[in-house]
């Protein structure tokens, strides 16, 4: 690790490489899971699906002595209208990288091909039945968390799951990440857990590597806490850690 500091309530840890960042985050998450399992029968975890999470997820899967059969898994967003087998679907991303590699108690997929309002209600009920212990997440290039882009993010959102339209910067990120060949292939609508749904998690671990996230990291740390930069909500949480690498903090000074 290069260094660490705190901004408001948010712990920030800076690493030399994204692999080092991912391995350290996985170690911390695994330690928290083991601690929670020692205290309670089940643990409820939300996972993010994005290339920024690859090193973290790989390292978490390699961790030993985790009783995955006592873990209920959720994910935080899903496109509306993609075919069930589309590799860009976030459920499929996580299925391939972790959900099929470990034997979870339950894996709860958001389905973007069901009637949207009914799916929001169904997933909301699941979240209420399984209060979230751990959130493993990232931040988008436009500073979104899940699919709460600045124009739809509400820190006081009355909903836990909702339908949103995606802004152009968010959709372009999916092209930059290599998930879609062009922006016209990226869906315009998605289901997302809201900001309050994420902040309801007891422990938040946020992994944000790469130069493409430098703007978002800078404004997450330096801007006033507001929906204009949705990720600033992390600075209000009692147990949140932001893991970044040298590339994603290139706009910061004196860290």
BAFI-3210 file (N, C-alpha, C; in Angstrom, 3 decimals, decimal comma, padded with zeros to 6 digits):
// residues 255
n [1|2|3|4|5|6|7|8|9|10|11|12|13|14|15|16|17|18|19|20|21|22|23|24|25|26|27|28|29|30|31|32|33|34|35|36|37|38|39|40|41|42|43|44|45|46|47|48|49|50|51|52|53|54|55|56|57|58|59|60|61|62|63|64|65|66|67|68|69|70|71|72|73|74|75|76|77|78|79|80|81|82|83|84|85|86|87|88|89|90|91|92|93|94|95|96|97|98|99|100|101|102|103|104|105|106|107|108|109|110|111|112|113|114|115|116|117|118|119|120|121|122|123|124|125|126|127|128|129|130|131|132|133|134|135|136|137|138|139|140|141|142|143|144|145|146|147|148|149|150|151|152|153|154|155|156|157|158|159|160|161|162|163|164|165|166|167|168|169|170|171|172|173|174|175|176|177|178|179|180|181|182|183|184|185|186|187|188|189|190|191|192|193|194|195|196|197|198|199|200|201|202|203|204|205|206|207|208|209|210|211|212|213|214|215|216|217|218|219|220|221|222|223|224|225|226|227|228|229|230|231|232|233|234|235|236|237|238|239|240|241|242|243|244|245|246|247|248|249|250|251|252|253|254|255]
n.u [000,835|000,440|-000,365|-002,726|-005,749|-008,303|-011,466|-013,976|-016,181|-015,168|-012,797|-009,812|-007,754|-004,737|-003,133|-000,273|-000,729|-003,532|-003,942|-002,733|-004,407|-006,911|-006,395|-005,889|-008,337|-009,977|-008,945|-009,672|-012,480|-012,999|-012,111|-013,986|-016,343|-015,868|-015,790|-018,420|-019,862|-019,159|-020,728|-023,383|-026,077|-026,350|-024,993|-025,491|-024,794|-024,050|-022,970|-020,988|-020,947|-018,493|-015,618|-013,781|-013,931|-012,692|-010,103|-010,457|-012,665|-011,588|-009,518|-011,015|-012,422|-010,351|-009,826|-009,608|-011,478|-014,094|-017,460|-019,392|-021,897|-023,541|-024,115|-026,036|-026,418|-026,523|-027,018|-026,358|-027,445|-029,014|-029,286|-032,137|-033,864|-031,880|-030,915|-031,340|-029,000|-026,988|-023,660|-023,136|-024,983|-025,298|-025,837|-024,976|-022,262|-021,401|-022,198|-020,467|-017,984|-018,065|-020,537|-021,137|-018,905|-018,738|-020,558|-023,301|-025,725|-028,086|-028,534|-029,475|-030,864|-031,269|-033,691|-033,806|-035,646|-038,143|-041,430|-040,968|-041,733|-042,871|-040,660|-038,997|-040,468|-040,404|-037,655|-037,141|-038,592|-037,035|-034,652|-035,552|-036,170|-033,680|-031,549|-028,814|-025,453|-022,837|-021,508|-020,080|-018,558|-018,294|-017,325|-018,709|-017,575|-018,849|-019,261|-021,317|-023,106|-023,939|-026,497|-027,152|-027,047|-026,012|-028,332|-030,489|-030,006|-030,895|-030,457|-032,287|-034,030|-037,178|-037,486|-036,110|-035,341|-035,338|-036,469|-034,354|-033,221|-030,283|-027,483|-025,549|-022,762|-022,469|-023,391|-021,456|-019,240|-019,578|-018,876|-016,213|-015,199|-015,148|-017,358|-019,459|-019,703|-020,356|-021,989|-024,660|-025,444|-025,714|-027,993|-030,673|-032,056|-032,368|-032,493|-031,968|-030,460|-031,132|-029,543|-030,014|-030,511|-027,999|-026,489|-027,667|-026,326|-024,214|-021,434|-019,292|-017,377|-015,416|-014,144|-011,995|-010,214|-007,897|-007,148|-009,350|-011,150|-010,239|-011,259|-013,732|-012,922|-011,455|-013,482|-015,266|-013,913|-013,315|-015,453|-018,453|-020,734|-023,222|-026,007|-025,209|-022,711|-022,900|-021,386|-020,257|-021,804|-020,675|-019,019|-020,554|-021,046|-020,707|-019,009|-017,225|-014,930|-012,705|-010,984|-008,264|-006,075|-002,800|-003,234|-005,954|-005,960|-004,666|-005,355|-005,401|-003,730|-000,960|-001,369]
n.v [-001,198|002,245|004,545|005,704|007,425|009,444|010,709|012,669|010,284|008,261|005,791|005,796|003,924|003,603|001,931|000,449|-001,069|-002,340|-005,023|-005,531|-003,897|-005,212|-007,700|-006,976|-005,808|-008,072|-009,699|-008,212|-008,219|-010,965|-011,495|-010,001|-011,368|-013,894|-013,130|-012,197|-014,549|-015,991|-014,893|-014,936|-016,750|-016,610|-014,726|-011,818|-010,615|-008,101|-007,918|-006,240|-005,963|-005,617|-004,810|-003,550|-004,911|-007,330|-008,275|-008,210|-010,006|-012,403|-012,804|-012,983|-015,353|-017,115|-017,132|-018,876|-021,001|-019,926|-020,225|-020,633|-021,686|-020,567|-018,087|-015,559|-014,309|-011,308|-008,980|-005,658|-004,227|-004,298|-004,612|-003,740|-005,743|-007,219|-010,296|-013,448|-014,974|-013,186|-012,050|-009,579|-009,110|-008,423|-010,310|-012,646|-012,082|-012,168|-014,728|-016,314|-015,624|-015,857|-016,768|-019,316|-020,606|-020,974|-022,513|-021,153|-020,262|-019,045|-017,574|-014,584|-013,285|-010,260|-009,692|-008,513|-008,974|-009,482|-008,153|-004,838|-003,211|-005,136|-006,774|-005,057|-004,857|-007,521|-007,939|-006,005|-007,029|-009,290|-008,065|-006,839|-009,057|-010,092|-008,447|-006,426|-007,289|-006,945|-004,943|-005,108|-003,132|-000,681|002,403|004,434|005,955|008,377|008,889|007,396|005,146|001,766|001,783|004,419|007,125|010,615|012,159|010,685|009,837|009,633|010,552|010,302|008,404|006,850|004,285|000,927|-000,510|000,349|001,468|002,902|005,419|005,456|007,622|009,260|009,224|007,159|005,015|005,094|004,337|001,590|000,833|001,698|-000,061|-002,336|-003,947|-003,596|-003,099|-000,640|002,487|002,498|-000,074|-000,413|-000,881|001,413|001,529|000,357|-001,791|-000,907|-001,085|001,320|004,344|004,509|001,753|000,593|001,929|000,926|-001,381|-002,977|-002,950|-001,464|-002,020|-000,658|-000,818|000,726|000,956|002,217|004,595|005,634|006,118|008,255|010,893|010,493|009,481|011,632|013,610|012,300|012,357|015,064|016,849|018,590|016,680|015,353|014,698|015,301|014,261|011,182|009,190|010,445|009,873|007,799|008,905|009,384|007,114|004,825|002,634|002,344|001,644|002,834|001,551|002,175|002,573|003,647|004,734|005,544|007,625|009,738|012,399|013,453|015,373|015,590|013,254]
n.w [000,000|-000,767|000,703|003,207|004,095|005,656|004,715|005,803|006,940|005,454|004,758|002,911|000,845|-000,806|-003,433|-005,114|-007,473|-009,395|-008,975|-006,507|-005,024|-005,393|-004,181|-001,543|-000,809|-001,081|000,931|003,184|002,943|003,091|005,681|007,118|006,422|007,600|010,275|010,648|010,135|012,322|014,201|013,413|011,765|008,963|006,196|004,301|001,133|-001,250|-004,567|-007,051|-010,629|-012,861|-014,910|-013,244|-010,904|-011,214|-010,298|-007,560|-007,178|-008,144|-006,294|-003,951|-004,362|-004,061|-001,391|001,717|003,984|004,113|004,654|002,259|001,900|003,721|002,895|001,407|-001,770|-003,665|-006,411|-007,757|-009,896|-013,166|-016,687|-018,697|-020,904|-022,321|-023,944|-022,205|-022,159|-022,694|-022,519|-021,444|-019,471|-016,075|-014,134|-015,420|-015,713|-013,025|-012,377|-013,882|-012,772|-009,975|-008,754|-009,787|-009,029|-006,355|-003,679|-002,833|-000,296|-001,238|-004,465|-005,710|-008,384|-010,202|-012,649|-015,770|-017,733|-016,834|-016,004|-015,272|-012,984|-011,322|-010,919|-009,498|-007,143|-006,285|-005,820|-003,931|-001,777|-001,211|-000,346|001,958|003,455|003,831|005,392|004,448|004,924|003,871|001,305|-001,812|-004,057|-006,773|-008,390|-010,888|-014,027|-014,183|-011,586|-010,567|-008,346|-008,220|-010,630|-010,249|-011,675|-011,860|-012,545|-011,666|-009,129|-005,736|-002,507|-000,519|-001,389|-001,596|-002,428|-002,680|-004,866|-008,283|-011,580|-014,001|-016,333|-018,301|-018,312|-020,934|-020,489|-018,693|-020,275|-022,263|-020,830|-020,672|-023,210|-023,255|-021,385|-022,824|-022,986|-024,753|-028,302|-029,400|-028,560|-029,280|-028,928|-026,258|-023,657|-022,822|-020,503|-017,109|-014,207|-010,841|-007,591|-005,134|-003,820|-000,936|-000,514|-000,942|001,013|003,244|003,794|006,190|006,067|003,764|000,929|-001,449|-004,615|-006,837|-009,442|-012,020|-014,680|-015,993|-014,020|-012,599|-012,545|-011,272|-008,774|-007,741|-007,468|-005,812|-003,411|-003,000|-003,605|-002,413|-000,414|-002,259|-004,482|-007,021|-007,358|-007,018|-005,675|-003,478|-001,341|000,028|001,897|004,068|005,438|008,136|008,053|005,687|003,087|000,682|-001,964|-003,968|-006,863|-008,007|-010,528|-010,508|-008,751|-009,875|-010,221|-007,725|-005,199|-002,950|-001,395]
ca.u [000,000|001,182|-000,746|-004,156|-006,211|-009,745|-012,214|-015,214|-016,185|-014,671|-011,385|-009,271|-006,501|-004,132|-002,211|000,568|-001,321|-004,913|-003,928|-002,505|-005,651|-007,932|-006,036|-006,061|-009,768|-010,506|-008,534|-010,509|-013,857|-013,020|-012,001|-015,278|-017,307|-015,593|-016,197|-019,884|-020,339|-018,924|-021,705|-024,752|-026,273|-026,192|-024,479|-026,090|-023,769|-024,310|-021,783|-021,031|-020,446|-017,766|-014,212|-013,030|-014,036|-012,126|-009,018|-011,040|-013,477|-010,670|-008,821|-011,986|-012,689|-009,187|-009,752|-009,948|-012,249|-015,355|-018,586|-020,261|-023,246|-024,301|-024,130|-027,030|-025,785|-027,346|-026,242|-026,911|-028,098|-029,136|-029,893|-033,464|-034,081|-030,859|-031,235|-030,940|-027,645|-026,044|-022,546|-023,131|-025,867|-024,477|-026,016|-024,117|-020,890|-021,120|-022,385|-019,238|-016,783|-018,138|-021,748|-021,047|-017,657|-018,936|-021,885|-023,982|-027,032|-028,961|-028,082|-030,693|-030,596|-032,178|-034,038|-034,199|-036,631|-039,463|-042,116|-040,000|-042,255|-043,021|-039,325|-038,544|-041,177|-039,898|-036,290|-037,269|-039,012|-035,870|-033,723|-036,140|-036,069|-032,263|-030,805|-027,492|-024,293|-021,636|-021,668|-018,832|-019,056|-017,361|-017,838|-018,649|-016,805|-019,615|-019,423|-022,519|-023,019|-024,882|-026,853|-027,664|-026,360|-026,336|-029,665|-031,535|-029,601|-031,573|-029,960|-033,457|-034,945|-038,089|-037,454|-034,868|-035,020|-036,146|-036,096|-033,686|-032,612|-028,840|-026,973|-024,644|-021,433|-022,590|-023,485|-020,171|-018,308|-019,717|-018,085|-014,813|-014,831|-015,104|-018,538|-020,261|-018,887|-020,698|-022,969|-026,029|-025,747|-025,882|-029,384|-030,914|-032,771|-031,861|-032,948|-030,859|-030,645|-030,997|-028,489|-030,304|-030,370|-026,570|-026,020|-028,219|-025,349|-023,452|-020,032|-019,142|-016,029|-015,558|-012,904|-012,061|-008,927|-007,730|-007,135|-010,692|-011,917|-009,542|-012,184|-014,727|-012,274|-011,147|-014,688|-015,807|-013,176|-013,168|-016,666|-019,451|-021,587|-024,467|-026,436|-024,495|-021,640|-023,550|-020,449|-019,929|-022,594|-019,797|-018,383|-021,510|-021,268|-019,845|-018,063|-016,948|-013,520|-012,479|-009,704|-007,891|-004,687|-002,080|-003,853|-007,242|-005,790|-003,691|-005,776|-005,242|-002,427|-000,572|-001,983]
ca.v [000,000|003,504|005,318|005,719|008,609|009,458|011,911|012,512|008,950|007,299|005,409|005,683|003,181|003,721|000,820|000,648|-001,706|-002,785|-006,386|-005,385|-003,339|-006,246|-008,729|-006,417|-005,695|-009,427|-010,145|-007,500|-008,713|-012,337|-011,403|-009,532|-012,458|-014,893|-012,544|-012,183|-015,930|-016,455|-014,243|-015,092|-017,978|-016,334|-013,414|-011,330|-009,826|-007,557|-007,839|-005,432|-006,618|-004,678|-005,176|-003,003|-005,853|-008,627|-008,719|-008,438|-011,221|-013,539|-013,000|-013,422|-016,770|-017,900|-017,110|-020,147|-021,033|-019,187|-021,144|-019,993|-022,244|-019,745|-016,737|-015,198|-013,371|-010,387|-008,011|-004,324|-003,609|-005,161|-004,006|-004,173|-006,123|-008,053|-011,724|-014,103|-015,507|-012,137|-011,950|-008,249|-009,095|-008,435|-011,598|-013,616|-011,719|-012,684|-016,186|-016,904|-015,314|-016,252|-017,451|-020,733|-021,169|-021,252|-023,033|-020,199|-020,667|-018,617|-016,509|-013,869|-012,499|-009,279|-010,138|-007,379|-009,362|-009,565|-006,872|-004,091|-002,821|-006,349|-007,235|-004,167|-005,255|-008,838|-007,829|-005,225|-007,965|-010,105|-007,246|-006,639|-010,339|-010,388|-007,201|-006,610|-007,161|-006,512|-004,482|-005,049|-002,232|000,200|003,734|004,624|007,100|009,590|008,859|006,672|003,920|000,936|002,584|005,714|008,233|011,878|012,716|009,874|009,478|010,301|010,065|010,030|007,645|006,006|002,927|000,156|-000,943|001,142|001,534|004,170|005,593|005,606|008,784|008,907|008,907|005,817|004,054|005,078|003,565|000,175|000,665|001,838|-001,276|-003,451|-004,790|-003,415|-002,605|000,757|002,975|002,176|-001,437|-000,394|-000,573|002,753|001,420|-000,688|-001,890|-000,646|-000,794|002,760|004,752|004,005|000,294|000,312|002,449|000,076|-002,411|-002,657|-002,722|-001,168|-002,143|-000,053|-001,012|001,655|001,131|002,618|006,017|006,049|006,476|009,317|012,021|010,092|009,367|012,990|014,324|011,573|012,759|016,512|017,659|018,498|015,496|015,699|013,785|015,643|013,261|010,198|008,422|011,154|009,264|006,903|009,659|009,489|005,778|004,560|001,536|002,282|001,737|003,031|000,994|002,761|002,354|004,866|005,304|006,181|008,825|010,610|013,796|013,906|015,931|015,553|012,167]
ca.w [000,000|-000,830|001,881|003,490|004,811|005,866|004,327|006,550|007,551|004,468|004,725|001,552|000,814|-002,132|-003,715|-006,294|-008,645|-009,201|-008,428|-005,075|-004,490|-005,365|-003,204|-000,207|-000,575|-000,888|002,265|004,169|002,833|003,616|007,136|007,632|006,260|008,638|011,553|010,702|010,220|013,693|015,067|012,922|010,986|007,539|005,820|003,052|000,435|-002,580|-005,421|-008,269|-011,834|-013,719|-015,010|-012,106|-009,789|-011,595|-009,421|-006,246|-007,174|-008,292|-005,026|-002,945|-004,622|-003,616|000,066|002,358|005,235|004,060|004,482|001,271|001,992|004,660|002,335|000,400|-002,698|-004,443|-007,176|-007,516|-011,054|-014,348|-017,870|-019,114|-022,287|-022,962|-023,914|-020,960|-022,247|-023,097|-021,570|-020,809|-018,306|-014,865|-013,489|-016,095|-015,344|-011,679|-012,431|-014,418|-011,987|-008,570|-008,299|-010,153|-008,505|-004,938|-003,366|-001,967|000,230|-002,328|-005,374|-006,050|-009,587|-010,789|-013,997|-016,598|-018,735|-016,223|-015,944|-014,465|-011,674|-010,522|-010,537|-008,430|-005,921|-005,870|-005,290|-002,696|-000,725|-000,862|000,431|003,284|004,157|004,070|005,597|003,853|005,802|003,145|-000,082|-002,582|-005,095|-007,451|-008,734|-012,335|-014,539|-013,888|-010,126|-010,125|-007,561|-008,969|-011,808|-009,803|-012,334|-011,169|-012,804|-011,033|-007,770|-004,632|-001,227|000,316|-002,241|-000,822|-002,973|-002,585|-006,239|-009,213|-012,995|-014,330|-017,650|-018,139|-019,034|-022,031|-019,970|-018,129|-021,375|-022,953|-020,010|-021,017|-024,432|-022,848|-020,655|-023,763|-022,833|-025,959|-029,412|-029,663|-027,587|-029,695|-028,481|-024,803|-023,291|-022,275|-019,236|-016,231|-012,830|-009,926|-006,185|-004,922|-002,886|000,408|-000,464|-000,783|002,303|004,300|004,116|007,406|005,718|002,347|000,383|-002,779|-005,366|-007,978|-010,101|-013,431|-015,044|-016,421|-012,826|-011,861|-012,331|-010,276|-007,460|-007,282|-007,047|-004,658|-002,210|-002,825|-003,787|-001,352|-000,466|-002,932|-005,533|-008,253|-007,380|-006,159|-004,847|-002,230|-000,266|000,790|002,989|005,175|005,990|009,299|007,814|004,251|002,680|-000,752|-002,403|-005,254|-007,249|-008,398|-011,722|-010,254|-007,907|-010,535|-010,108|-006,331|-004,825|-001,520|-000,632]
c.u [000,873|000,912|-002,243|-004,499|-007,725|-010,324|-013,623|-015,185|-015,532|-013,169|-010,952|-007,921|-005,972|-003,065|-001,430|-000,095|-002,759|-004,963|-003,691|-003,760|-006,714|-007,658|-006,231|-007,538|-010,377|-010,147|-009,407|-011,944|-013,961|-012,950|-013,327|-016,334|-017,110|-016,047|-017,710|-020,446|-020,124|-019,987|-023,153|-024,842|-025,997|-025,613|-025,042|-025,145|-024,279|-022,984|-022,040|-020,427|-019,813|-016,319|-013,367|-013,010|-013,292|-011,070|-009,535|-011,797|-012,592|-009,974|-009,773|-012,302|-011,550|-009,052|-010,259|-010,866|-013,423|-016,465|-019,620|-021,694|-024,112|-024,401|-025,221|-026,449|-026,826|-026,435|-027,036|-027,589|-028,134|-029,795|-031,300|-033,414|-032,995|-031,293|-030,679|-029,494|-026,598|-024,912|-022,501|-024,073|-025,034|-024,640|-025,120|-022,641|-020,526|-021,277|-021,087|-018,066|-016,854|-019,357|-021,746|-019,793|-017,763|-020,369|-022,542|-025,253|-028,096|-028,214|-029,339|-030,418|-031,688|-032,436|-034,588|-035,203|-038,004|-040,138|-041,413|-040,522|-042,414|-041,674|-038,743|-039,190|-040,640|-038,522|-036,272|-037,646|-037,850|-034,886|-034,253|-036,067|-034,638|-031,483|-029,327|-026,385|-023,113|-022,025|-020,278|-019,159|-017,927|-017,986|-017,694|-017,849|-017,518|-019,936|-020,718|-022,140|-024,198|-025,230|-027,544|-026,795|-026,795|-027,766|-030,794|-031,212|-030,388|-031,067|-031,097|-034,493|-035,865|-038,070|-036,109|-034,397|-035,909|-035,636|-035,466|-033,330|-031,147|-028,336|-025,894|-023,255|-021,403|-022,606|-022,163|-019,125|-018,369|-018,972|-016,598|-014,305|-014,760|-016,300|-019,444|-019,383|-019,157|-021,827|-024,398|-026,426|-026,029|-027,334|-029,513|-031,562|-032,233|-032,648|-031,754|-031,323|-030,379|-029,844|-028,810|-030,157|-028,912|-026,079|-026,606|-027,275|-024,517|-021,999|-019,922|-017,670|-016,106|-014,223|-012,946|-010,668|-009,032|-007,880|-008,534|-011,560|-011,299|-010,453|-013,161|-014,121|-011,977|-012,391|-015,401|-015,189|-013,271|-014,436|-017,552|-020,277|-022,930|-024,762|-025,787|-023,294|-022,128|-022,610|-020,005|-020,737|-021,746|-019,186|-019,297|-021,681|-020,244|-018,757|-017,826|-015,456|-013,469|-011,069|-009,403|-006,453|-004,072|-002,746|-005,136|-007,145|-004,857|-004,085|-005,628|-003,836|-002,220|-001,271|-000,921]
c.v [001,253|004,332|005,161|007,010|008,515|010,779|011,777|011,127|007,883|007,051|005,237|004,991|003,160|002,636|001,088|000,096|-002,128|-004,209|-006,347|-004,855|-004,422|-007,309|-008,226|-006,281|-007,068|-009,972|-009,508|-008,010|-010,117|-012,345|-010,960|-010,631|-013,502|-014,394|-012,561|-013,592|-016,524|-015,922|-014,524|-016,277|-017,785|-014,935|-013,052|-010,338|-009,372|-007,455|-006,918|-006,220|-005,577|-005,142|-004,657|-003,951|-007,162|-009,127|-009,028|-009,761|-012,459|-013,845|-013,476|-014,907|-017,667|-017,943|-018,435|-019,917|-020,049|-020,191|-020,495|-020,497|-021,515|-018,296|-016,602|-014,084|-012,572|-009,604|-006,730|-003,669|-004,587|-004,389|-004,545|-004,544|-006,919|-009,518|-012,385|-014,572|-014,458|-012,023|-010,602|-008,164|-009,256|-009,730|-012,660|-013,355|-012,343|-014,194|-016,860|-016,758|-015,746|-017,102|-018,941|-021,402|-021,554|-021,737|-022,118|-020,831|-020,299|-017,598|-015,862|-012,902|-011,463|-009,689|-008,969|-007,721|-009,658|-008,197|-006,027|-003,739|-004,025|-006,876|-006,360|-004,546|-006,584|-008,711|-006,996|-006,130|-008,841|-009,322|-006,987|-007,911|-010,654|-009,076|-007,378|-006,341|-006,505|-006,088|-004,384|-004,305|-001,487|001,570|003,887|005,847|008,422|009,702|008,185|005,542|003,064|001,725|003,888|006,821|009,552|012,368|011,908|009,495|010,304|009,714|009,730|009,200|006,774|004,544|002,259|-000,311|-000,144|001,006|002,892|004,203|005,952|006,808|008,356|008,532|007,510|004,771|003,964|004,315|002,079|-000,150|000,723|000,591|-002,504|-004,376|-004,743|-002,799|-001,138|001,167|002,639|000,758|-001,487|-000,063|000,809|002,711|000,245|-000,708|-001,610|-000,627|000,692|003,060|004,289|002,489|-000,102|000,742|001,686|-001,057|-002,004|-002,285|-002,556|-001,231|-001,733|-000,076|-000,216|001,864|001,808|004,121|006,511|006,478|007,640|010,510|011,695|010,018|010,752|013,681|013,614|012,079|014,262|017,347|017,623|017,222|015,894|014,694|014,107|014,720|012,129|009,448|009,153|010,611|008,346|007,603|009,829|008,167|005,464|003,533|001,347|002,459|001,862|002,553|001,533|002,407|003,684|005,542|006,067|007,387|009,838|012,082|014,328|014,448|015,739|014,435|011,337]
c.w [000,000|000,424|002,112|004,218|004,957|005,408|004,881|007,196|006,671|004,616|003,267|001,618|-000,622|-002,308|-005,003|-007,559|-008,350|-008,666|-006,927|-004,382|-004,337|-004,321|-001,783|000,149|-000,307|000,488|003,333|004,146|003,420|005,137|007,754|007,525|007,357|010,005|011,711|010,848|011,603|014,655|014,670|011,973|009,503|007,344|004,448|002,381|-000,927|-003,329|-006,614|-009,427|-012,740|-013,814|-013,849|-010,914|-010,039|-010,618|-008,024|-006,194|-007,284|-006,969|-003,936|-003,122|-004,122|-002,096|000,657|003,553|005,249|003,788|003,569|001,357|003,017|004,181|001,281|-000,467|-003,474|-005,382|-007,301|-008,705|-012,212|-015,480|-018,094|-020,591|-022,980|-022,929|-022,655|-020,987|-022,627|-022,071|-020,857|-019,606|-017,040|-014,080|-014,091|-015,791|-013,998|-011,610|-012,852|-013,456|-010,529|-008,231|-008,643|-009,594|-007,038|-004,721|-002,341|-001,385|-000,789|-003,180|-005,924|-007,199|-009,832|-012,237|-014,804|-017,680|-018,139|-016,290|-014,883|-013,069|-010,755|-010,054|-009,430|-007,099|-005,389|-005,202|-004,014|-001,539|-000,275|000,010|001,840|004,119|004,561|004,224|005,236|004,877|005,093|001,732|-000,707|-003,867|-005,787|-007,611|-010,249|-012,736|-014,271|-012,396|-009,691|-009,174|-007,977|-010,241|-011,395|-010,397|-011,678|-011,372|-012,154|-009,593|-006,749|-003,325|-000,269|-000,442|-001,382|-001,266|-002,685|-003,960|-007,184|-010,640|-013,261|-015,808|-017,431|-018,929|-020,035|-021,529|-019,365|-019,242|-022,133|-022,154|-020,364|-022,314|-024,089|-022,137|-021,556|-023,682|-024,060|-027,041|-029,725|-028,730|-027,989|-029,311|-026,969|-024,464|-022,658|-020,894|-018,428|-014,932|-011,929|-008,483|-005,999|-003,963|-001,460|000,529|-000,268|000,590|003,483|004,681|005,324|007,085|004,206|001,954|-001,086|-003,509|-006,673|-008,578|-011,466|-013,668|-015,429|-015,235|-012,053|-011,568|-011,214|-008,882|-006,895|-006,728|-005,889|-003,369|-001,949|-002,934|-002,539|-001,517|-001,069|-004,028|-006,877|-008,460|-006,462|-005,216|-003,588|-001,058|000,601|001,996|004,191|005,920|007,079|009,009|006,320|004,000|001,164|-001,085|-003,796|-005,583|-007,702|-009,596|-011,403|-009,323|-008,561|-010,462|-008,668|-006,116|-003,332|-000,759|000,088]
res [x|x|x|x|x|x|x|x|x|x|x|x|x|x|x|x|x|x|x|x|x|x|x|x|x|x|x|x|x|x|x|x|x|x|x|x|x|x|x|x|x|x|x|x|x|x|x|x|x|x|x|x|x|x|x|x|x|x|x|x|x|x|x|x|x|x|x|x|x|x|x|x|x|x|x|x|x|x|x|x|x|x|x|x|x|x|x|x|x|x|x|x|x|x|x|x|x|x|x|x|x|x|x|x|x|x|x|x|x|x|x|x|x|x|x|x|x|x|x|x|x|x|x|x|x|x|x|x|x|x|x|x|x|x|x|x|x|x|x|x|x|x|x|x|x|x|x|x|x|x|x|x|x|x|x|x|x|x|x|x|x|x|x|x|x|x|x|x|x|x|x|x|x|x|x|x|x|x|x|x|x|x|x|x|x|x|x|x|x|x|x|x|x|x|x|x|x|x|x|x|x|x|x|x|x|x|x|x|x|x|x|x|x|x|x|x|x|x|x|x|x|x|x|x|x|x|x|x|x|x|x|x|x|x|x|x|x|x|x|x|x|x|x|x|x|x|x|x|x|x|x|x|x|x|x]
***
